[in-house]
Amino acid sequence: MAIARRALRELAENPEGRIFTRKFDNCFEMGDGAAVVFQLMDSALNGDDVLLQGIKGLGNETWLNWTECYEKGKEATLKLS
């Protein structure tokens, strides 16, 4: 997740930058992509404005998908509580 966070912050700083690498993609593979997205969104929506800007820099469709993933994760967390 640290690689994804760093890459998204770089995207916020330089929207023309190239963050889409194999290392970045690997952060979302192995069946834990939703958990990574949840953690990134949780940080972004709770004070990490640079990360938030980077995530939004991925485009509107990604923003909508990640927001949906985050909301589903919050619901699942509440059910476990």
N, C-alpha and C positions, 0 to 999 in steps of 0.2 A: 504494500500500500504506500510505503514511503516514496517509491519511484513514481507512482501515479500522482501523488500529492505534489512532488517536486516538479513533475512535468506540467501539471495543470497550473501551478504558480508561474512557471516559465511562460506558458501560453498567455496568462494574464498580463505579464510584463511585455511580451512581444507577440502580438496576435499573428504575425507572419512567420513565427518560429515553427520548426518542425518537431513536434513532440511525438508523432505517431511512429513509434519504433517497435521492434519486437519486444524490448523490455517493457514498454508501456502496455502492449497487448497482453503480455504474460500476467500482468496484475489482475486481469479479469478472467483468467482461465482456470482450469482445474476445479470447476464447480463452485468456486467461491466468489464469483463476480458480483452477485447481488449483495453479499456482505461487504465487499470493498466499496461498491457504490453507496451503500447505506452509510458506512463510516465517513466517506468523503463528503456526502451530502450533510450528514449530521454536523461535521466540523464547519462546513461552509455556511450552513443556516444558523449556526450558533456562534458567529463572531469572526470567522476567518474570511474576511472580505476579499482578499486576494484569491483565495481558492474559489470562492463563489464566482468571481469574475472569470477565472479560468474555465470553470465548468460551463458557465454561460457562453464562453467563447467556442465551445464545441458545437453550438448551433441549437436552434429552437427544438428540433425533434429530439435530440439527445437530452436537453433540459427537461422536456416533458416526460420522457421515458425514465430518467433518473429520479424525477420528482415522484412519479408513480411508484417506483421501486422503494423509495424512501418511505412513502406513506404506508405501503404494505408492510415494510419492516417495522414501522412504529406500531401498527395494528398487531402484528405477531408478538412484539415485545410486551404490549399491554395484556395480551391473552396469557402470556407466561407469568406475568406478575401476580 
